């Protein structure tokens, strides 16, 4: 006869602990469910599992209660029905590629796309037999002229996260749907708050949860959000085959930040717009690329489709300043750090060489571009910091 638990040897009692938990505990925080192995009550339950059902636990890689709650909240936030979590924003982009296209297919990518997406497409074209072509982000309904019989996927970015052109998403998705082509939008700039992708005909919204959703500059995570179940299952199959999973602890960090997401986004928005408007008056600046400003390319679409802009915008310096001088400007900033990404409390500045980032369209400016991310510091202090660094340019 099996020994009662109290008579088992110490090591066995440590592994098979008989925990006594008081029922009824509740808190605002979602419990962190860490698991690789999921335990089943019996073999019949295990054998009846349907991998398509998000609420049936199979293996910790695919979902735990913690990750499922985060996925449900993200889908709700963007007006979708389903969400899948990936370990980074780039992994979410990869999930879209490997879930939807194969050798011989054609993909269209905007010329202002997030650079790692461009690199990903080039890699797939070189090693996996895809055709990848780039289009003017302001092409609108003219995208119809670029579509080929083997075009399967059209990427969009609204706006471009460096050069800030705002596309006519509705015009592009209308054409795509008439040709039965899937559209995927990198919606990270708006955090899913200021732009409603599914109302504009987008099929897949991609988010880098690394940004505003986590808010702390300390988490890497991505998501693909969809409204169509069949498309969701295609992406879910690819995610499962590639073994993409996320940490329950990281999910808990993003869940902790979501309640303040709108408040933080609105503050970033206010400060960034104030600084962008001020920078337009500075003689050192040739152009300010902020979608909420009337002269930003695609502003009419921003005004029609967006409810906010967040903290990210770019400026182009007067061409009389060399790239080396702009590097010095960035390094002279005291409150702006030098670093990739954005979405946290700390402001960032980064210079870009646009000649290396575009292949299809001619960049109209001669000066160096600097992208600012405006954090949660006091806007007046940030303005003073930029002013002192501009003064040092001479």
DAKABEL-V903702 format. One record per residue. RES is the residue in one letter. SS is DSSP state (H for helix, E for strand, C for the rest). D_FIRST is the distance of its C-alpha to the first C-alpha in Angstrom with 1 decimal. Layout:
res->{RES RES}
ss->{SS SS}
d_first->{D_FIRST D_FIRST}
This chain:
res->{X X X X X X X X X X X X X X X X X X X X X X X X X X X X X X X X X X X X X X X X X X X X X X X X X X X X X X X X X X X X X X X X X X X X X X X X X X X X X X X X X X X X X X X X X X X X X X X X X X X X X X X X X X X X X X X X X X X X X X X X X X X X X X X X X X X X X X X X X X X X X X X X X X X X X X X X X X X X X X X X X X X X X X X X X X X X X X X X X X X X X X X X X X X X X X X X X X X X X X X X X X X X X X X X X X X X X X X X X X X X X X X X X X X X X X X X X X X X X X X X X X X X X X X X X X X X X X X X X X X X X X X X X X X X X X X X X X X X X X X X X X X X X X X X X X X X X X X X X X X X X X X X X X X X X X X X X X X X X X X X X X X X X X X X X X X X X X X X X X X X X X X X X X X X X X X X X X X X X X X X X X X X X X X X X X X X X X X X X X X X X X X X X X X X X X X X X X}
ss->{C C C C H H H C C H H H H H H C C C C C C C C C C C C C C C C C C C C C C C C C C C H H H H H C C C C C C C C C C C C C C C C C H H H H H H H H H H H H H H C C C E E E E E C C H H H H H H H H H H H H C C C C C E E E E E C C C C H H H H H H H H H H H H H H C C E E E E E C C C C H H H H H H H C C C C E E E E E E E C C C C C C C C C C C H H H H H H H H H H C C C E E E E E C H H H C C C C C C H H H H C C C E E E E E C C C C C C C C C C C C C E E E E E C C H H H H H H H H H H H H H H C C C C C H H H H H H H H H H H C C H H H H H H H H H H H H H H H H H H H C C C C C E E E E E C C C C C C C C C H H H H H H H C C C C C C E E E E E E C C C C C H H H H H H H H H H C C C C E C C C C C C C C C C E E E E E C H H H C C C C C C C C C C C C E E E E E C C C C C H H H H H H H H H H H H H C C C}
d_first->{0.0 3.8 6.3 9.1 12.2 14.1 12.1 12.3 15.3 18.7 19.5 16.4 17.3 20.8 20.1 17.7 19.7 19.1 22.8 24.4 27.6 30.3 31.2 34.9 36.1 39.2 41.8 44.6 43.0 40.8 37.4 36.9 34.0 33.5 31.4 31.4 28.1 27.6 24.1 23.8 21.6 21.3 23.2 25.7 26.9 27.3 29.2 31.5 32.8 36.6 37.9 41.1 39.5 39.8 37.2 34.4 32.5 31.9 32.3 33.7 36.8 38.0 37.5 35.6 36.4 38.8 40.8 40.9 42.5 45.1 45.9 46.4 48.7 50.7 51.3 52.4 54.7 56.6 56.7 54.3 51.3 49.0 48.5 46.7 46.2 47.1 47.1 50.9 54.0 54.9 51.4 52.1 55.4 53.7 51.3 54.3 56.0 53.1 52.0 55.5 57.8 57.9 60.4 63.8 63.4 65.8 65.0 67.6 67.2 69.5 71.6 70.6 66.8 64.4 65.0 61.4 61.5 64.7 63.2 60.1 62.5 64.6 61.5 60.4 64.0 64.3 61.0 59.6 62.8 63.3 66.7 67.0 70.2 71.3 73.3 75.4 73.2 76.1 76.5 75.3 76.0 77.6 74.2 74.9 77.3 74.7 72.1 71.7 70.0 67.0 66.6 63.1 62.6 65.0 64.0 65.6 65.7 67.2 68.9 69.0 67.1 69.9 73.1 72.3 73.9 72.6 72.3 73.0 69.4 70.2 72.9 70.6 67.7 70.0 71.3 67.8 66.5 69.5 68.6 64.9 64.2 61.4 62.4 60.3 61.6 60.8 60.9 59.9 63.3 63.0 59.3 58.9 60.9 64.5 64.4 62.7 62.1 60.9 64.0 66.1 64.5 62.3 59.2 57.1 57.3 56.2 55.5 55.0 52.8 53.7 56.9 57.5 54.1 52.4 55.6 54.7 55.6 52.1 50.1 50.4 49.4 51.0 50.6 51.9 52.7 53.6 54.6 53.9 50.4 51.2 52.6 49.6 47.3 49.6 49.3 45.6 45.1 47.3 45.4 42.1 43.6 45.1 41.9 43.7 41.6 42.2 40.5 39.1 40.7 44.1 43.6 43.2 46.4 48.4 46.9 48.1 51.6 52.1 53.2 56.2 57.1 60.0 61.4 61.3 62.7 65.6 66.5 66.4 68.7 71.2 71.6 71.8 74.4 76.5 76.5 77.2 80.2 81.5 81.1 83.3 86.2 85.8 88.3 85.9 83.8 85.0 82.4 79.4 76.7 74.9 74.3 75.4 78.8 81.4 82.4 78.9 78.6 76.8 77.3 78.2 74.8 73.2 75.2 74.3 70.5 69.2 68.7 68.5 68.6 66.3 67.2 68.0 71.6 73.9 77.5 80.0 82.2 85.9 86.7 88.8 85.7 84.1 80.4 80.5 81.9 79.2 76.6 78.3 78.3 74.5 73.9 76.2 74.2 72.4 70.1 69.4 66.9 67.0 63.9 62.5 60.7 61.4 59.9 59.1 61.1 63.3 66.4 66.9 69.9 70.0 73.0 72.9 75.0 75.5 77.2 73.8 72.0 74.1 75.2 76.5 78.5 81.1 80.2 83.3 83.2 84.5 83.0 79.6 76.8 74.5 71.5 70.7 67.5 68.2 65.3 65.0 67.6 70.8 73.1 76.1 74.6 73.7 77.3 78.7 76.6 77.7 81.3 81.3 79.9 82.5 85.3 84.4 85.1 88.8}
